Amino acid sequence: MKQIFHCLSFVTVLAWSVTAVSAGPNPYGPVSDSDGRIAGVVINEDDRPVADATIKSQGVSSGHGGQQWGEAGRFVDEPVVSDARGKFLLRCKPQVELIYAMISAPDAAPQPIQLEPGQDYVVRMHAGVRVTGQLLAAGRPVPGVSVRCKPITPSIGENFVSSPVVSDSNGCFCLPHLPADMSLILYTTMADSLGQGTLAPQTFFSGENHSSTNLGVLTLQPSFQVAGRILLSDGRPVPPRTRMLLVRQRVSDTAWFTLDSAGRFTFPFVPAETVSLGARLKGYKFSRLNPCLDPQNDYIVGEVNQDITNLTLVLEPGDFHFTPAAGGAQDNAEPLSRDHSLRGVSGSP
């Protein structure tokens, strides 16, 4: 394309936020499928260039095996950031056919984009929706707690987590630039709770671009402790530096704990909701003695609704292999229902 800004008058006629354009050489030199180059410019709603916009891939479609997720860095030279004129240049490996990415920029809502090698793009950012609310606990404002947002059910390549925003001295918060017309979920993380309680995930629809949504008063709920130990069925000690992972099932929130020499672990500030626990030791998998085992995924899953201080989980020799048709390696076992309390093996030594 001729200097890419020459195309902006054409783009403003369109309702699309991402537009592929091709009109002569672009300012970075020729673009072609063979060298895996994607060039473009980021603009705002007033057709002005947006500097410091970050483009980060979430996955790719390739000619060698379909879609790849979570390891896009092997295929794409990213993240890239737009320059003072809003321009960006992204390179990828020759086998890449399509890149699924998220673009974020100051004073703009994050938005998903799909980029094809050999194309030039104009990406229009939008202000988005302003979301506010107030955090209370026992009827009092809660300052200093971070809140975040994410899509409830993100489509392919559209997953994001907003930057955290901290409640002020009155417990009030404001997320100024969230995507419009999207079903979102608001939450606090375990690490950000500061022991003051956790917010049950709040779902809402964000509304139109430039609109405001007030979620009102949101009450933090007490959090709980999940503690216990890992035992190996062959009687061996748990290897040093073995780590355990706790994951909340509804939101992007995790916690890690390094087991002590006796295999003990403690997770403080766990909200009253469904969580999963995982531990990866080479040559071991969770035993079916664990009543809350999800054999298809090899983790422990259940609801937390009180302090759990004596959770015993057993690992046995063997390697876990995910095979959906066979329920993992567990004789056609079905994935475990989440509607039960988290519990461990009873009667363990």
C-alpha positions in Angstrom: 0.0 0.0 0.0 1.0 3.6 -0.5 1.8 5.2 2.8 -0.7 3.3 4.9 -2.4 6.4 6.2 -3.7 7.1 2.6 -6.1 4.2 3.2 -7.7 5.6 6.3 -10.4 7.5 4.4 -11.4 4.3 2.7 -11.5 2.5 6.1 -13.7 5.0 7.8 -16.6 4.0 5.5 -16.5 0.5 6.8 -18.0 -0.8 10.1 -15.2 -3.3 10.6 -12.6 -2.9 13.2 -9.9 -4.8 11.3 -9.5 -4.3 7.6 -7.1 -5.9 5.2 -5.9 -3.4 2.6 -3.7 -3.8 -0.5 -2.7 -0.8 -2.6 0.9 -0.7 -3.7 4.0 -1.1 -1.6 3.7 -0.7 2.2 6.2 1.4 4.3 8.0 -1.7 5.4 8.8 -3.1 2.0 7.1 -5.9 0.0 4.9 -8.3 2.0 4.6 -11.9 0.8 3.5 -15.3 2.0 7.0 -16.6 1.4 8.6 -14.4 4.1 5.8 -14.5 6.5 5.4 -10.8 7.0 2.3 -8.9 8.2 2.3 -5.1 8.3 -0.3 -2.6 9.4 -1.3 0.4 11.4 -3.4 0.9 14.5 -5.8 3.8 14.7 -8.4 5.1 17.2 -12.0 6.1 16.6 -10.8 9.5 15.3 -8.5 7.9 12.7 -5.4 9.0 14.6 -2.5 6.6 15.0 -2.2 4.6 18.2 1.3 4.2 19.6 2.3 1.4 22.0 -0.4 -1.0 21.0 0.7 -4.5 21.8 -0.2 -7.4 19.5 0.3 -10.9 21.1 -0.7 -14.1 19.4 -2.9 -16.7 21.1 -2.7 -19.4 18.5 -2.1 -20.1 14.8 -3.5 -22.1 12.0 -0.8 -23.8 10.0 -0.6 -26.1 7.0 1.0 -28.8 9.1 -1.4 -30.0 11.7 -4.2 -27.5 12.0 -4.5 -25.1 15.0 -1.8 -24.7 17.6 -2.6 -23.0 20.9 -0.5 -21.8 23.9 2.8 -22.2 22.0 2.3 -19.6 19.4 5.7 -18.2 20.2 7.3 -21.1 18.3 5.6 -19.8 15.1 5.3 -16.0 15.5 8.0 -13.4 16.3 6.0 -11.6 19.0 4.7 -9.7 20.8 5.1 -6.6 18.7 4.3 -3.0 19.6 3.2 -0.2 17.3 5.5 2.7 16.9 4.7 6.5 17.2 2.9 6.4 13.9 0.8 3.4 14.9 2.7 1.1 12.5 3.6 -2.5 13.3 5.4 -5.3 11.5 5.0 -9.0 12.6 6.9 -11.9 11.2 6.0 -15.6 11.3 7.2 -18.9 10.0 6.3 -20.0 6.5 3.8 -22.7 7.5 1.6 -20.2 9.3 -1.7 -19.5 7.5 -3.6 -17.5 10.1 -2.7 -15.9 13.4 -5.3 -15.4 16.2 -4.1 -12.5 18.3 -5.2 -10.0 20.9 -4.3 -6.3 20.6 -4.3 -4.0 23.6 -3.5 -0.3 23.7 -3.6 2.6 26.2 -7.1 4.1 26.6 -8.7 1.4 24.4 -10.6 -1.9 24.9 -8.6 -5.0 24.1 -9.9 -6.7 20.9 -9.2 -10.0 19.0 -7.8 -9.8 15.6 -7.0 -12.4 12.9 -4.0 -11.8 10.7 -3.0 -13.5 7.5 0.6 -13.5 6.2 1.0 -11.4 3.1 -1.7 -8.9 4.0 -1.6 -5.3 5.2 -4.0 -4.3 8.0 -5.7 -1.2 9.5 -6.8 -2.0 13.0 -9.3 0.4 14.6 -9.3 0.4 18.4 -12.4 1.4 20.4 -12.8 3.1 23.8 -15.1 0.3 25.0 -17.3 0.3 28.1 -16.7 1.8 31.6 -17.6 -0.6 34.4 -17.8 0.5 38.1 -18.8 -0.9 41.4 -18.0 -0.9 45.2 -16.6 -3.7 47.3 -17.9 -4.2 50.8 -17.2 -6.8 53.5 -19.3 -6.9 56.7 -21.0 -3.7 55.5 -17.7 -1.8 55.3 -15.8 -0.6 52.2 -12.8 -2.8 51.3 -9.8 -0.8 49.9 -6.8 -2.1 48.1 -8.4 -5.2 46.5 -7.8 -5.8 42.8 -10.6 -6.8 40.4 -10.3 -8.2 36.9 -12.6 -9.1 34.0 -12.6 -11.8 31.3 -15.0 -13.2 28.7 -17.4 -15.8 30.1 -17.1 -18.1 27.1 -14.4 -16.7 24.8 -14.5 -17.7 21.1 -11.4 -19.0 19.4 -8.6 -16.5 19.8 -10.7 -14.1 21.9 -9.5 -14.9 25.4 -8.1 -12.1 27.5 -7.9 -11.0 31.1 -8.1 -7.3 31.8 -5.4 -5.5 33.7 -6.2 -5.4 37.5 -7.8 -2.3 39.0 -7.5 -1.6 42.7 -10.4 -0.5 44.9 -10.0 2.9 46.5 -10.5 4.0 50.1 -14.2 3.8 49.7 -14.0 0.3 48.1 -14.9 1.8 44.7 -13.3 0.6 41.4 -13.5 1.5 37.8 -12.5 -0.6 34.8 -12.5 2.2 32.1 -12.0 0.2 28.8 -13.7 -3.2 28.6 -14.9 -4.6 25.2 -18.5 -3.6 24.2 -21.3 -6.0 23.6 -19.7 -9.0 25.4 -20.7 -11.3 28.2 -18.1 -10.8 30.9 -17.2 -12.1 34.3 -15.8 -9.9 37.1 -13.7 -11.5 39.9 -11.0 -11.0 42.4 -7.9 -13.3 42.6 -6.7 -15.3 45.6 -3.4 -13.4 45.6 -5.1 -10.0 45.5 -7.6 -10.8 48.3 -5.2 -9.8 51.1 -7.2 -12.0 53.4 -10.2 -9.7 53.2 -12.4 -12.2 51.4 -13.1 -13.0 47.8 -15.7 -11.9 45.3 -17.9 -14.5 43.9 -17.6 -14.3 40.1 -20.1 -11.7 38.8 -21.4 -12.1 35.2 -22.8 -9.2 33.2 -23.3 -7.9 29.7 -21.0 -5.0 28.9 -23.4 -3.0 26.6 -22.6 -0.5 23.8 -19.3 1.2 23.1 -18.9 4.4 25.1 -21.6 3.3 27.6 -21.2 2.8 31.4 -22.2 -0.1 33.6 -22.5 0.2 37.3 -22.5 -3.2 39.1 -23.4 -1.6 42.4 -22.4 -2.9 45.8 -20.6 -6.2 45.6 -20.0 -8.1 48.9 -16.8 -10.1 49.5 -17.4 -13.6 50.9 -15.1 -15.3 53.5 -12.4 -17.4 52.0 -11.1 -20.8 53.3 -7.9 -22.7 53.7 -7.2 -25.9 51.8 -4.3 -27.9 53.3 -3.1 -31.5 53.4 -0.4 -33.7 52.1 0.6 -35.8 49.1 1.5 -39.5 49.7 3.1 -41.9 47.2 1.6 -45.3 47.3 5.0 -47.0 47.0 6.1 -45.4 50.3 8.8 -43.3 48.8 9.2 -39.7 49.9 7.9 -36.9 47.8 10.9 -35.5 45.7 12.2 -32.0 46.8 10.8 -29.0 45.0 7.6 -30.8 44.0 5.0 -28.2 43.2 1.2 -28.4 43.5 -1.3 -26.3 41.5 -4.8 -25.1 42.6 -7.0 -23.7 39.9 -10.4 -22.0 40.2 -12.7 -23.6 37.6 -14.6 -20.5 36.5 -11.9 -17.8 36.2 -8.3 -17.4 35.3 -6.9 -17.7 38.8 -4.2 -20.1 40.0 -2.0 -20.7 43.0 1.2 -22.7 43.3 2.7 -24.3 46.4 6.0 -26.1 46.8 5.5 -29.2 49.0 7.7 -29.6 52.1 9.7 -32.7 52.9 6.7 -34.5 54.2 4.6 -33.7 51.1 2.4 -31.1 52.9 0.8 -28.1 51.3 -1.4 -25.1 52.3 -3.4 -22.8 50.1 -4.9 -19.9 52.0 -7.7 -17.6 50.8 -9.5 -20.1 48.6 -13.0 -18.9 47.6 -16.2 -20.9 48.2 -16.4 -22.5 44.7 -15.2 -25.4 42.6 -11.4 -25.8 42.4 -9.0 -28.4 41.0 -5.7 -29.6 42.4 -2.9 -31.0 40.3 0.6 -32.3 41.0 3.0 -33.6 38.3 5.7 -36.0 39.4 7.6 -37.9 36.7 6.5 -41.5 36.8 3.4 -41.0 38.9 -0.3 -40.2 38.5 -3.2 -39.7 40.8 -4.5 -43.0 42.2 -8.2 -44.0 41.8 -8.2 -44.2 45.6 -8.8 -40.5 45.5 -12.6 -40.0 45.7 -12.5 -36.7 43.8 -10.3 -37.8 41.0 -11.2 -36.7 37.5 -9.5 -39.6 35.7 -9.8 -38.1 32.2 -7.7 -35.1 33.2 -5.7 -36.5 36.1 -6.5 -33.9 38.7 -8.6 -33.6 41.9 -11.8 -31.5 41.6 -14.4 -30.5 44.1 -16.2 -27.6 45.9 -14.7 -25.7 48.8 -17.3 -24.5 51.3 -15.3 -24.7 54.6 -11.7 -24.9 55.8 -10.1 -28.2 54.7 -7.0 -28.9 56.7 -6.4 -32.7 56.4 -6.8 -33.4 52.7 -4.8 -36.6 51.8 -4.1 -37.3 48.2 -2.4 -40.4 46.8 -0.2 -40.7 43.8 0.8 -44.1 42.4 3.5 -45.3 39.9 2.5 -44.9 36.3 2.3 -42.3 33.5 -0.9 -40.4 32.7 -1.9 -40.4 29.1 -4.8 -38.3 27.9 -7.0 -40.4 25.6 -10.6 -39.0 25.6 -12.2 -42.2 24.2 -10.8 -44.2 27.1 -11.3 -41.6 29.8 -7.6 -41.0 30.2 -5.9 -44.3 31.0 -8.7 -45.3 33.4 -10.8 -48.0 31.7 -13.5 -45.9 30.0 -14.0 -43.7 33.1 -16.2 -40.6 32.6 -15.0 -37.1 33.6 -16.0 -36.5 37.2 -18.9 -34.2 38.1 -18.0 -31.0 39.8 -21.0 -31.0 42.1 -19.4 -32.5 45.2 -17.3 -31.3 48.1 -13.6 -31.6 47.9 -12.3 -34.5 49.9 -9.3 -36.8 50.0 -8.5 -40.4 50.8 -9.8 -41.6 54.2 -7.9 -44.0 56.5 -4.5 -43.1 55.0 -1.4 -43.6 57.2 
